[in-house]
Amino acid sequence: MGKVKHGDHNAAVTNYGFYAIFGLVTYFIWCDLSFFGELTAEKTSELRLKNSTLVSRNTIKLRMLDHFGHYIFLPFCRWANEFFLISKYPWVTPNLVTAMHFCLAIFCGRLFASSLLTLRRIAVILFEVRSLLDILDGVIYRAQAKSNTVLSGWGTYGYIIDGMADTLGGLFIMLGTLYRFNKYPPLKNPDNLSKVKSRHKDIEANDRLLMSDDSCSEEVEEAYGIKRYSRKHVNLVVLFFTLTVIMRSALWDHFNHNYHNLLGIRRPDISPEKQAEVLNYGSTWFCIWLWKVHNADAFLHYTLIAIFFNKLWRYLKFNLYATIPNMIIVGLICQFHLMQMRSLLGVSQ
């Protein structure tokens, strides 16, 4: 039986991955449309019943949750908690689950540092499990507090612990990447490496070259004119990306907090009917939805996809030029919208 070439295997993985991503995007679009329909039905019901006891059971945080968290992890965690009664065990606490996903993030960071693409793909899957556990700690907290409302507990001890674990957990992706890129900096001319691989007649030697993530010897690099980016350049690109993810997290929390204080809670200076009306404006839905696809968690998912398909460096270079204009545009749109809504509601903050 002939041996399957590693290049053919990568092509197969890419093809299957494309169909998987296409299916996910289709599913997310369908979920967004269904969720928008649910919000419209809720608005109609409130107008009919003149319900002034609650602005909306679909909180601002829930509306701003990334697609993976909202439509995959959250429903699964709720089902798992109801079926297995996880929150009923006295030794299970939200902080315990937080500690578990933090430890898993450390382990994933070690795998992200590997030169083997297979191990990095395993790390991607495990990191998604970490993200699921991050949602689970909130589900357990709400179940034990006898609440179904998805809210951020600003200023509480649990909020600080969870926020630190999330931030540091995401950083382990970049720490592993920094280690790997400093050991084997990305290539400036990857086409030359393809020529090297095509000239390797020995399948096993070629497999080793492919599996080692371009870690060919200096003699081969010199012979075929293979050039790499400097470690300083690579470190700056990775550091820049890390800072932008932290900035996205801060902006998401800023708008979540402000929209919640304006439209997500009862206020003595605004009538509930007016809050419900403004909350259900198309512009409000759009501005809040923007943070479903531009928040830090969403960009970590995009990063994991890039790692899985071995396109991380291309993704980081694209981010280098696109992320600042992107954050400025999205941030200004939402900030101007907040200012307009405050003026319309007659409040200063």
C-alpha positions, 0 to 999 in steps of 0.5 A: 500500500502506498504511503499518503504524502503529507502534502495530500493530507494537508490539502484534504484537511484544508478542504474539509476545514473549508466545508466546516467553516462554510457550515459554521458561517451558514449556521451563525447567519441562521442563528442571527436571523432567528435571534433577531426574529426573537427580539422582534417578537419580544418587542411586539409582546411587550407592546401588546402586554404593556410590560414595564417590569423588565426592559428585555430578558435578552441582555446586552451582554448576551446580544454582544456575545461572540457567535461561538459562545452564544450559539454553540457553547452557551446552549451546550453548557445549559443543556449539560448543566440541566442533564448532569446537574453540575451546579448541584454538586457542592464542590463545584464552584465557578472559580473551580471551573475558571481554574480548570480552563486557566490550567488548560490554557497553559497546557495549550500554550505549550502545544502552540509552541510546538513546531509540529502542525498536528500538535498545534491543531490539537491545541486549537481543539483543546483551546476551544474546550477552554472557551467552552469551560469559560462559558460553563463557569458563568452558567454554573454561577447563574444556576447557583444564584437562581438566575437565568440573566446573562450579565457581567458582575462588574466589580465583583470578586468573581468578575475580576478572577474570571477576567484575569483568567480570560486575559492571561489564558488568551495570552498563552496563545501568543506566548506559545507563538512567540516561542515558536516564531523565535525558534523558527521565524516565518519565511519571507519567500515561502515559495522557495521552500516549496521548490525545496520540498518538490526536489526531495525525492525521499518521502520520509525526508520530505515528510520530516521537512513538512512536519517540522514547520519549515525548520530546515537546516541553515545549509538548505536555506542558504543553498535555496535562498530561503530568507526569514523575518528577523526575530525583532520584526516577528516579536513586534508583530505578535506584540502588536496583535496581542495589544489589539486583542486586549484593546478589543476586550476593553472596548467590548466591556466599555460598550457593554457597560454603557449600553447596559446602563442606558438600555438594559436596566430600569432607570428612574429618569427614563420610561421603560417604554422609551427604553424598549423602543430605543433598544429595539431600533435597527441601529441599536441592534446593528451597533450591538451586533458589531461587537459579536464579530469584533470582540476579543473572543471572536478574534481569538477564534479567528486566530485559532482558525488561522493556526489550524490551517497553518496561516497564522503569520499571514493572518498576523500581517493582515491584522497589522494593517487592518485592525487599527482602522477597524477598531476606530471605525467600529468604535466611532460608530458605536460611540456616536450611536451612544451619544445620539441615544443619550440625547434622544432619551434626555440623559447625560450618561 
